[in-house]
Structures are given as structure tokens and as C-alpha cells.
Amino acid sequence: MHSAPDYLQALQRLTPADKAVLITITDAKGSTPRISGTRMLVTAATQFDTIGGGHLEWKAIATARLWLAEAGAPGPARELHLALGPSLGQCCGGALSLKLERTDGWSQAEWQQQTTSMQRERAALPQLYLFGAGHVGQALVNILQATPCQITWVDERDHLFPANLPPQVICEATDTPEAVIAAAQPGASFLVMTHHHGLDLLLTEHILKRVDAGWFGLIGSQTKRARFEHRLIERGIAKQDLTRMVCPVGLPGIKGKEPGVIAVAVAAQLLQVWAARPTLSPFTPQLIQDAR
């Protein structure tokens, strides 16, 4: 499982002498491919992340690279206002404002302010605590690492964690996973799919004791659910709390037992759960001028 650096990871690898342009969508109106707060980083030869692709992105990258090729000091940030109509060959019908910043023109204080702000945005993304690094867990992380979320991936078998994971995936190799549950952020989502039913039961008990959990899913059948409910009641879990346990997991109607199929169904279910939450910080609206 290999992942190219995202814009923030790439930005943190730059030196003050490296030339790059940070492109941010500061306003989006109507139908647009991405929302306000979306970013990408452009160098003379490479790009990291995307603001939506198509002619829109091509024009933004071309504008950034023309700026990088200019002689002299970088100067202040620039703006680009684009209408996604016939002039760009896109039929979305919306309009975007882009802010372009030369990172080699930032002071040390601006570097600190920018990266701190972006890290705060990332911390505000939906939080998933995933227990289990088996085949389904790996397939699920492979899908979710390309979506706006933070994943804490827990398994005692540290050799199962792939190398080169993106920064939004944090691996916890521990033989006391219940401590990770205790330390989890309020409102976080939990998903249990370990290699042992006894461990699944222990984790389920600890998660259901957290009244502030945002969502909890347990991989398994209706039979597994029924057995777990009986044992959890014996352990003091109230019947009404059992309704917070989603088992089986995954969107209904998606058939198949293959790890990839299960992962797609569960990923889609999680995205539905998170859909009502904003995933990027809003920007102050700016006047959009049609690019003609």
C-alpha cells in the first residue's frame, strides 16, 4: 500500500529555498468539483493533491508555474477567479475563487502559522478508530486514505501495518487496545474487525460504555450480534445501549464476502455517517469575478 505525499506532507518537506505555490479554493458558488478550503501544492515539475481536475486545474497549475518562472521576489498572494462555463470547457455551471501563495515568500512566522492552521483543519476531520489490520482492515484503509478523515489504526501485530501510509493514518501497535478507546476523542467513530471474537467482545464492551461515541460498527453476522448482545447484557450493558452497535456493517444490498467488497460497503456507510459534518474550514466569502 503506497501513497504519494498529500499537499501538507509535501509542504512540510520543503525547505525555505524551494519554490512552490499553494493553491486554495477560497470561495465556491454553484456546482463546483470541490469545496472551499480544498488545497493543492504545485512546484515546477510536480503537483500534490487536486482542486477538481479538468481545465480548471490545468489553468490553475499553468498560472502557478508561470509565476514560479518569473524573476524577482515572489511578492504577495494572487487571486484567480474562474467561471466553470464554456470558456473552461466545463459544464458545472459554478464559479471558484482561488488564492495562490508562493511558499518561498513566507516568513518563518508565516510558515508556522500556515502549517499550524492546516494541522488544525486536519484534526477537525472525522475521526475513525479502526481495530484490526487483517485483509478487510487493509482494504478499508486503502479506500479511506483518499477521503477526508483521520484514522487511528490499532492492532497488536505491528508487522501487518503497511509502509508509506499517508499522514492521516496513525498506527497503534498495542496489546491494550482498550486504552486507545479510553483516550479517543468524543464524537469519534469506532469500527471493530479484529482476528478474534473474544477481543471483538472486549472492545465492544468498552466502546458501548462511552456514551459520547459518534458511531460504532462491528463486523459480523446477525448470529454474532445476537450472541454478543446476550454476553454484553451479562456484563452490565443496558439493552438500549445495544442499539448503538451497528452489526452487520456496510451498506445494505452490496453482496460479496471478498475483503474489497466488504471494505467498499463499509467505506460508503462511513461516508454517509460523516456526510453531515463539514470536512474543511469555511473561508470568508469573496467576490467572484467571471474569468472571460
C-alpha positions in Angstrom: 0.0 0.0 0.0 1.8 3.1 -1.2 0.6 6.7 -1.1 2.1 9.8 -2.6 2.5 12.8 -0.3 -0.5 15.0 0.1 -0.2 18.8 -0.1 0.5 19.2 3.6 3.0 16.4 3.8 4.8 17.8 0.7 4.7 21.3 2.1 6.4 20.2 5.3 9.2 18.6 3.3 10.0 21.9 1.5 13.0 24.0 2.5 12.7 27.8 2.6 14.6 27.9 -0.7 12.3 25.5 -2.5 9.9 27.3 -4.9 6.2 26.2 -4.7 2.7 27.6 -5.0 0.0 26.7 -2.5 -3.4 26.9 -4.3 -6.5 27.2 -2.1 -10.2 27.4 -3.1 -11.4 30.4 -1.1 -14.9 30.5 -2.4 -17.1 28.2 -4.4 -20.6 29.1 -5.7 -23.0 26.9 -7.6 -22.0 23.5 -8.9 -18.2 23.1 -8.5 -15.9 20.0 -8.4 -14.5 20.8 -5.0 -15.5 23.0 -2.0 -13.9 25.9 -0.2 -10.8 25.0 1.7 -9.6 22.5 -0.8 -5.8 22.8 -1.5 -3.1 21.6 -3.7 0.6 22.3 -3.9 2.4 23.0 -7.2 6.1 23.0 -8.0 7.8 23.5 -11.3 7.6 19.8 -12.0 5.1 18.2 -9.6 1.7 18.7 -8.1 0.3 17.3 -4.8 -3.5 16.7 -4.4 -6.1 18.2 -6.6 -8.7 21.0 -6.7 -11.0 19.1 -9.0 -9.2 18.3 -12.2 -10.1 19.2 -15.7 -9.4 22.6 -17.4 -9.9 24.4 -14.1 -7.0 22.6 -12.5 -4.9 22.9 -15.7 -5.4 26.6 -15.7 -4.5 27.0 -12.0 -1.4 24.9 -12.4 -0.3 26.8 -15.5 -0.8 30.1 -13.7 1.2 28.9 -10.7 4.1 27.7 -12.9 4.2 30.9 -14.9 4.6 32.7 -11.5 7.3 30.3 -10.4 9.2 31.1 -13.6 9.1 34.9 -13.0 12.3 36.6 -12.0 12.5 38.6 -8.8 10.9 38.4 -5.4 7.7 36.2 -5.1 5.5 39.1 -3.9 2.1 38.9 -2.2 -0.6 36.3 -2.8 -2.5 36.4 -6.1 -6.1 35.6 -6.8 -7.7 33.8 -9.7 -11.5 33.9 -10.4 -12.9 31.3 -12.7 -16.4 30.7 -14.0 -16.9 27.0 -14.8 -18.7 27.6 -18.1 -18.0 27.2 -21.8 -14.7 29.2 -21.5 -13.2 26.4 -19.5 -14.9 23.6 -21.3 -16.7 22.5 -18.1 -20.4 22.3 -17.7 -20.6 22.5 -13.8 -22.1 26.0 -14.0 -20.5 27.2 -10.8 -17.6 29.6 -10.1 -14.5 29.5 -8.0 -12.1 31.9 -6.4 -8.5 30.6 -5.9 -5.8 32.1 -3.8 -2.2 31.4 -4.9 0.7 31.8 -2.5 4.4 31.5 -3.1 5.7 29.4 -0.2 9.2 30.6 -0.8 8.0 34.1 0.0 6.7 33.2 3.5 8.5 34.4 6.6 9.3 31.9 9.3 6.3 33.2 11.3 4.0 32.7 8.2 5.3 29.1 7.7 4.4 28.3 11.3 1.0 30.0 11.1 0.1 28.3 7.9 1.2 24.8 8.8 -0.4 25.1 12.3 -3.7 26.2 10.7 -3.7 23.3 8.3 -2.9 20.8 11.0 -5.9 22.1 13.0 -8.1 21.6 10.0 -6.9 18.0 9.6 -7.5 17.3 13.3 -11.1 18.5 12.8 -11.8 15.9 10.2 -14.0 12.9 11.1 -12.0 10.5 13.4 -12.1 6.8 12.9 -10.6 4.3 15.3 -10.2 1.1 13.4 -9.4 -2.1 15.3 -7.9 -4.9 13.1 -5.2 -4.9 10.4 -6.3 -8.0 8.6 -7.4 -8.3 5.0 -10.6 -6.2 5.4 -8.9 -3.6 7.5 -6.2 -3.2 5.0 -8.6 -2.9 2.1 -10.7 -0.3 4.0 -7.7 1.8 4.9 -6.6 1.7 1.2 -10.0 3.2 0.3 -10.4 5.7 3.2 -6.9 7.1 2.9 -8.1 9.0 -0.1 -11.0 10.6 1.7 -11.1 13.5 4.2 -10.8 11.7 7.6 -8.3 10.8 10.3 -7.7 7.1 11.0 -6.2 5.6 14.1 -5.4 2.0 13.1 -5.0 -0.4 16.0 -3.6 -3.9 16.1 -1.0 -5.7 18.3 0.5 -7.3 15.1 2.7 -4.3 14.0 4.1 -6.3 11.1 0.7 -6.1 9.4 0.8 -2.3 9.0 1.9 -1.3 5.5 4.7 1.2 5.0 4.3 4.6 3.3 0.9 5.4 4.8 -0.4 8.9 4.5 -0.2 11.3 7.5 -3.9 11.0 8.3 -3.4 7.3 9.2 -1.8 6.7 12.6 -0.8 3.2 13.5 -1.0 2.0 17.1 0.7 -1.4 17.8 -0.6 -2.2 21.2 -1.7 -5.2 23.3 -4.0 -2.9 25.3 -6.4 -1.5 22.7 -9.0 -0.7 25.3 -6.7 2.1 26.4 -6.9 3.6 22.9 -10.7 3.6 23.3 -10.5 5.4 26.6 -8.3 8.1 25.1 -10.3 8.6 21.9 -11.9 11.9 21.1 -15.6 12.5 21.9 -17.7 12.0 18.8 -15.3 9.7 17.1 -16.3 6.7 15.0 -15.2 3.2 16.0 -15.0 0.1 13.9 -14.1 -3.3 15.2 -12.9 -6.1 12.9 -10.1 -8.0 14.7 -8.9 -11.5 14.2 -10.5 -12.8 17.5 -14.1 -12.8 18.6 -13.1 -12.6 22.3 -11.2 -9.4 21.5 -14.1 -8.0 19.5 -16.3 -8.6 22.5 -13.9 -6.8 24.9 -13.6 -3.8 22.6 -17.4 -3.7 22.0 -18.0 -3.5 25.8 -15.5 -0.6 26.2 -16.9 1.3 23.2 -20.5 0.9 24.4 -19.6 2.3 27.8 -18.6 5.5 26.1 -21.8 7.5 25.8 -20.0 10.1 23.6 -19.1 7.7 20.8 -20.3 9.1 17.4 -20.8 5.8 15.7 -19.8 2.2 16.3 -19.7 -0.7 13.8 -18.8 -4.3 14.4 -18.0 -6.7 11.6 -20.1 -9.9 11.8 -23.4 -11.6 11.1 -26.8 -11.4 12.8 -25.8 -14.5 14.7 -22.7 -12.9 16.0 -24.7 -9.8 17.0 -27.3 -12.0 18.9 -24.5 -13.8 20.8 -22.7 -10.5 21.6 -25.9 -8.9 22.9 -26.5 -11.7 25.3 -23.0 -11.6 26.6 -22.9 -7.8 26.8 -26.1 -7.7 28.9 -24.5 -10.2 31.3 -21.6 -7.7 31.5 -23.9 -4.9 32.5 -24.5 -3.2 29.2 -28.1 -1.8 29.0 -30.4 -3.0 26.3 -30.9 0.5 24.9 -27.2 0.9 24.5 -27.0 -2.1 22.3 -29.0 -0.2 19.6 -25.9 1.9 19.1 -24.0 -1.1 17.8 -24.2 -1.4 14.0 -23.7 -5.1 13.2 -23.6 -6.3 10.4 -21.8 -3.3 8.9 -21.8 -2.0 5.4 -24.5 -0.5 3.1 -27.4 -2.9 2.6 -27.6 -4.5 -0.9 -23.9 -4.8 -1.5 -23.3 -8.6 -1.7 -20.0 -10.4 -1.5 -17.6 -11.7 1.2 -14.4 -10.6 -0.5 -12.4 -8.1 1.6 -12.5 -5.5 -1.1 -16.3 -5.8 -1.4 -16.8 -5.5 2.3 -14.4 -2.6 2.5 -16.3 -0.7 -0.2 -19.7 -1.3 1.6 -18.3 -0.1 4.9 -16.5 2.9 3.5 -19.7 4.0 1.8 -21.6 3.6 5.1 -19.0 5.7 7.0 -19.1 8.4 4.3 -22.9 8.6 4.8 -22.4 8.9 8.6 -19.9 11.7 8.1 -21.8 13.4 5.3 -23.5 15.9 7.6 -20.2 17.1 9.1 -18.1 19.8 7.5 -14.7 18.4 6.5 -13.0 21.7 5.6 -12.9 25.1 7.4 -15.1 27.7 5.7 -13.4 30.7 4.2 -14.7 34.3 4.3 -16.8 34.7 1.1 -15.1 36.8 -1.6 -16.5 38.4 -4.6 -16.3 36.1 -7.6 -15.5 37.7 -10.9 -16.1 35.7 -14.0 -13.0 34.9 -16.0 -13.6 35.9 -19.5 
